Amino acid sequence: MTFLTSQPRSSPSSRSKGEQIALNVDGACADETSTYSSKLMDKQTFCSSQTTSNTSRYAAALYRQGELHLTPLHGILQLRPSFSYLDKADAKHREREAANEAGDSSQDEAEEDVKQITVRFSRPESEQARQRRVQSYEFLQKKHAEEPWVHLHYYGLRDSRSEHERQYLLCQGSSGVENTELVKSPSEYLMMLMPPSQEEEEDKPVAPSNVLSMAQLRTLPLADQIKILMKNVKVMPFANLMSLLGPSIDSMAVLRGIQKVAMLVQGNWVVKSDILYPKDSSSPHSGVPAEVLCRGRDFVMWKFTQSRWVVRKEVATVTKLCAEDVKDFLEHMAVVRINKGWEFILPYDGEFIKKHPDVVQRQHMLWTGIQAKLEKVYNLVKEAMPKKPDGQSGSAGLVSGDQRVQVAKRQAQQNHVLLERELQRRKEQLRASTVLPGVRIKEEPMSEEGEEEEERAAEEDEEPMDTSPSAGLHSRLANGLPGGRPAGGDSFNGHPPPGCAGTPVARELRAFVEATFQRQFVLTLSELKRLFNLHLASLPPGHTLFSGISDRMLQDTVLAAGCKQILVPFPPQTAASPDEQKVFALWESGDMSDQHRQVLLEIFSKNYRVRRNMIQSRLTQECGEDLSKQEVDKVLKDCCVSYGGMWYLKGTVQS
């Protein structure tokens, strides 16, 4: 809305300014298009703008004779001066300059009077083009300028007509009978007069889709809470889900809700495939429809109901999906292990299985139906699966060649342990039958490395001699425990593994080794002994570790703590001492960089020094993914040092 008002008579100085403005705007010649026909700026334009979109909180107040009269407002406009006449003045100035330039070149224009022109016919305007033209700023401005003026009469503040209109702002009923409805308290009346604004809630920024507010989550129904949590987390134990929902939530209601959006795998809940891949969606990698993606992911989930390990290549071969889609499935519920495959991300939850057998049975029936569907779609070959120790019936499944190889390896390892025990038993019997009473025989180590250790222990008077008969076995197993056998499990040749004995000295030494390797992933024996001496210096007098720790006992404890000895190929002319050439590394720390460190350590088991590009390419090849620079830097920082453009394991570089 635009208002045009006339200016009152003013002083001579103001009049001269008004004449100058009119001259700048209209020029010397006045015509019908002139803004100021009187050659004087005697009028001013005001344009209105809406101050707020919600006027329900505002009222016009009039205070008279001790009474406050309030009138609600339905619209508020603010008038501001319009300076569009300045644009006209600028346009007139540009026209005069263009005319002056045209006068200077009139002779040239006379010579070039005849020019060739090109005639173009405009195409018929389409409906979309017409809508864009109508909605354009230029069209709206033109329409606004063509709007005719409506002449209005202005009444002053003291005019009788203004006073008459002002009476409508006063409440006509003066008696208190009509105000009996105002029985609210002052705070309630104020709330009715100024209700809470909804603009603030509407203007709040929307949180990203991957950000979850627990405060907002708990305002939703229970079924929606469970669905949102499972969709974000994807794999969760039932106990963790209950802790997120709060202690006041009924566990049976949660059990009913979780079965609608998730499936039971190894005692844990995994979100259903159709929740992650809804109908009419497709793969962002290959464009495969959601139905095919759900079928492939169900196959991966079913495989994890049969075993803790899944091979990615086998999944891709059966499902015929691209590598990126298969990787997405596995990353939802598993972690990759070097030379092993993908392991289910959570441990088996036997407590839930024992506590809710009815839910387990119902889920088993669902998996049986899914298995029948997968066998029909993928033409799977049925083979009798061994019964699981957790009590779940083993369904028919697909036994791969890799699984058969793993079973054969386990059987060979068990046979190896039995043979070692039998050999040790026979040696003990033979020794008992040949040794004379009162005569002690010193046992020789079974390898050159063992001989060096015995000689070094004999030379050091302060360290006790260790003649454990298991030394030969440890010299053959240079990389720690045999594969597949956990630390502290089966015995070595009938003797308990080093560092796992129940003595206080062994426990204290084991605790020191584990804490040290959690801070520094790679250490030489020389550096480890130095750190151990510093640790001894910090202990109080009479501590159990002062009883005497030999090099052999320290090395055996390192191997029993899950570390491995890295046989770094030192150059023949190296000046490193034997203790500096013995390098130990923590093989598994439980973080996401374990697989990267293992690949790096395997590289240094064959190379004394390596270039960074070789490490980068090997990590990409073994891990099957493009690692970022930050991930590679972290692995190198944990295990290596750089010297002269090459990378060495910590403690092995000789400057």
Secondary structure, DSSP 8 states (H G I E B T S, - for coil): -EEEEE-----HHHHHHHHHHHHHHH-SS--TT-S-TTSS--EEEEEEEES-S--TT-EEEEEETTEEEEEE-S--EEEEE--HHHHHHHHHHHHHHHHHHHHHTHHHHHHT--------------HHHHHHHHTSHHHHHHHHHHS---------TTSHHHHHHHGGGS-S--SGGGGTT--S-HHHHHHHHS---SHHHHTS----TT---HHHHTTS-HHHHHHHHHHHHSEE-HHHHHHHH-TTS-HHHHHHHHHHHEEEETTEEEE-HHHHS-TT-B-TTT--BHHHHHHHHHHHHHHHHH-SEE-HHHHHHHH---HHHHHHHHHHHEEEETTTEEEESS---HHHHHH-HHHHHHHHHHHHHHHHHHHHHHT---B-----TTS-----B---HHHHHHHHHHHHHHHHHHHHHHHHHHHHHHHHHHS-TT-------SSHHHHHHHHHHHH-TTS-----TTHHHHHH-TTSS-TT--TTSS-BTTB--TT-SSSHHHHHHHHHHHHHHHH-SEEEHHHHHHHHHHHHHTS-TT-GGGG---HHHHHHHHHHTTEEEE-----TT----HHHH-EEEES--SSTTHHHHHHHHHHHTT-SSB-HHHHHHHHHHHHTS---HHHHHHHHHHHEEEETTEEEETTT---
